[in-house]
Amino acid sequence: MRYMLLVCADESVQLSPEEQAAIGPDTEAWVAEMDRRGVRLQGNQLRRVSDATTVRVRGGEVLATDGPFAETKEQIAGFDLLECADLDEAIEVAAKHPVARIGTIEVRPFWEE
């Protein structure tokens, strides 16, 4: 079954120098492990929310506004597309993601029939 991991983080959180030094290598190790296991199909980091544009169509008019869809502390910072046996495996994979220690990982199954 395919799952989307939405990697959410608060851009204002200040990491310690040790955390800052570890997050990149830890993420690279997570990617390598999940690629080796064959569960990670694709993924990438997203640019900061200051680069986001939200698009809506109302009354036939396109409304484009700067910024993210939701006004929250945590924003989507990246994503990973997984192919897992079941939700338990997807949760196990998400729990190993380094951002789970400082942010939130939302696990959402694809709508497949």
Stockholm file with secondary structure:
# STOCKHOLM 1.0

chainA/1-113         MRYMLLVCADESVQLSPEEQAAIGPDTEAWVAEMDRRGVRLQGNQLRRVSDATTVRVRGGEVLATDGPFAETKEQIAGFDLLECADLDEAIEVAAKHPVARIGTIEVRPFWEE
#=GR chainA/1-113 SS CEEEEEEEEETTCCCCHHHHHHHHHHHHHHHHHHHHHTCEEEEEECCCGGGCEEEEEETTEEEEEESCSSCSSEEEEEEEEEECSSHHHHHHHHHHSGGGGTSEEEEEECCCC
#=GC SS_cons         CEEEEEEEEETTCCCCHHHHHHHHHHHHHHHHHHHHHTCEEEEEECCCGGGCEEEEEETTEEEEEESCSSCSSEEEEEEEEEECSSHHHHHHHHHHSGGGGTSEEEEEECCCC
//
